[in-house]
């Protein structure tokens, strides 16, 4: 899986590409792999305000419905209109054509709470190890 340098990441598996006082938001390749093919997207409207760590939409995939939690606060200034016709773009190109929304930031200090590429990679690996340990514990229940 790739986690491009230059982006910031949330523990809820979203990426942020900040430019000046705006940011593009999308899901990471890890989230895309876990979700499978995205078949429906529900996003806020242009002009809506989103708050850091609060739900701002959902993705429906072949496996599940997943809530999206905002990595940063801001005002939605653009939606990825290509997702209306083909939401599977998110699964195929999570860092490029599969971006979700563009926001105008309302609190630049919130960027400090996000992870670098290396830190996010370590977070994913640690989370996987914890899940594997939980799976090992479950096996003991059936012996």
Buried (B, 14 or more C-beta within 10 A) or exposed (E): EEBEEEBBBBBBBBBBBBEEEBBBBBBBBBBBEBBEEBBEBEBBEEEBBBBBBEEBBEBBBEEEEBEBBBBBBBBBEEBBEEBEEEBBBBBEBBBEBBBBBBBBBBEEEBBEEBBBBEBBBEBBEEEEEEEEEEEEEEEEEEE
